[in-house]
Amino acid sequence: MDEVGVKGEDPSQTTLWNFFIRRVKDCLHMVLAFSPVGAKFRQRAQRFPALFTTCSIDYFLEWPEEALISVASKAIQKFKVDCTEDVKGHLEHHMGRVHNLISVVT
């Protein structure tokens, strides 16, 4: 890789910018940003399998437990669960905690 500027001298802003753009063009192939929430992600994965078979999915931030419980609550609402509301609430909290524990283990 080419170095920027002359040793011992600070390169100009233009030189640094051009170096950055050249590095991005050389190293960045493709970045796709999809939200993994909802049906659209699944539909895109089914329509364009070549994009998803060789990709890496990076989750940059851990979800707070409250968010995981909220997602579990919305998921459970779609199903008829034969139990009391108290039991259903405990199930939602359990699902959120289990997902949170998985991130701690890995």
C-alpha positions as CSV (number, residue, x, y, z in Angstrom):
1,M,0.0,0.0,0.0
2,D,1.2,3.5,-0.8
3,E,2.0,5.7,2.1
4,V,0.7,9.3,2.3
5,G,3.0,12.2,2.0
6,V,6.7,12.5,2.9
7,K,8.2,11.0,6.1
8,G,8.4,13.7,8.8
9,E,5.9,16.1,7.1
10,D,2.2,16.4,7.8
11,P,0.2,15.7,4.6
12,S,-2.4,18.2,3.5
13,Q,-6.1,17.7,4.0
14,T,-6.6,17.1,0.3
15,T,-3.9,14.4,0.3
16,L,-5.4,12.7,3.4
17,W,-8.9,12.8,1.8
18,N,-7.7,11.3,-1.4
19,F,-5.9,8.6,0.5
20,F,-9.0,7.8,2.4
21,I,-11.2,7.6,-0.7
22,R,-8.6,5.4,-2.5
23,R,-8.5,3.0,0.5
24,V,-12.3,2.9,0.7
25,K,-12.5,2.1,-3.1
26,D,-9.8,-0.6,-2.7
27,C,-11.2,-2.3,0.4
28,L,-14.9,-1.7,0.6
29,H,-16.8,-4.1,-1.6
30,M,-20.4,-3.7,-0.5
31,V,-22.3,-2.8,2.6
32,L,-26.0,-3.6,2.9
33,A,-27.8,-2.4,6.0
34,F,-31.1,-4.2,6.7
35,S,-33.1,-4.2,9.9
36,P,-33.6,-7.8,10.9
37,V,-37.0,-7.0,12.3
38,G,-40.1,-7.8,10.4
39,A,-41.1,-9.7,7.3
40,K,-39.2,-7.6,4.8
41,F,-35.8,-9.0,5.9
42,R,-37.1,-12.5,5.4
43,Q,-38.5,-11.6,2.0
44,R,-35.3,-10.1,0.9
45,A,-33.3,-13.1,2.1
46,Q,-35.7,-15.4,0.0
47,R,-35.6,-13.2,-3.1
48,F,-31.8,-12.6,-3.1
49,P,-30.2,-15.7,-1.6
50,A,-26.8,-15.0,-3.1
51,L,-26.5,-11.8,-1.0
52,F,-27.2,-13.7,2.2
53,T,-25.3,-16.9,1.7
54,T,-21.9,-15.3,1.9
55,C,-22.6,-12.4,4.2
56,S,-21.8,-11.8,7.8
57,I,-24.5,-10.4,10.1
58,D,-23.0,-8.1,12.7
59,Y,-25.1,-6.9,15.6
60,F,-23.1,-3.9,16.8
61,L,-24.9,-3.3,20.1
62,E,-26.5,-5.5,22.6
63,W,-30.2,-5.0,23.1
64,P,-31.4,-3.9,26.6
65,E,-33.5,-6.5,28.4
66,E,-36.5,-4.1,28.3
67,A,-36.4,-4.1,24.5
68,L,-36.1,-7.8,24.3
69,I,-39.2,-8.1,26.6
70,S,-41.1,-5.7,24.4
71,V,-40.3,-7.7,21.3
72,A,-41.4,-10.9,23.1
73,S,-44.6,-9.2,24.1
74,K,-45.4,-8.2,20.5
75,A,-44.6,-11.7,19.3
76,I,-46.8,-13.4,21.8
77,Q,-49.7,-11.1,21.0
78,K,-49.9,-12.8,17.6
79,F,-50.6,-16.2,19.2
80,K,-53.5,-17.4,21.3
81,V,-51.9,-18.6,24.6
82,D,-54.2,-20.4,27.0
83,C,-53.1,-18.9,30.2
84,T,-53.7,-15.9,32.6
85,E,-52.3,-12.5,31.8
86,D,-50.0,-12.9,34.8
87,V,-48.5,-16.1,33.3
88,K,-48.3,-14.4,29.9
89,G,-46.3,-11.5,31.5
90,H,-43.9,-14.0,33.1
91,L,-43.4,-15.7,29.8
92,E,-42.6,-12.4,28.1
93,H,-40.0,-11.6,30.8
94,H,-38.6,-15.1,30.5
95,M,-38.1,-14.8,26.8
96,G,-36.4,-11.5,27.1
97,R,-34.1,-12.8,29.8
98,V,-33.2,-15.9,27.8
99,H,-32.2,-13.8,24.8
100,N,-30.1,-11.6,27.1
101,L,-28.4,-14.6,28.7
102,I,-27.4,-15.9,25.3
103,S,-25.4,-12.6,24.6
104,V,-23.6,-13.0,27.9
105,V,-22.6,-16.6,27.2
106,T,-21.2,-16.0,23.7
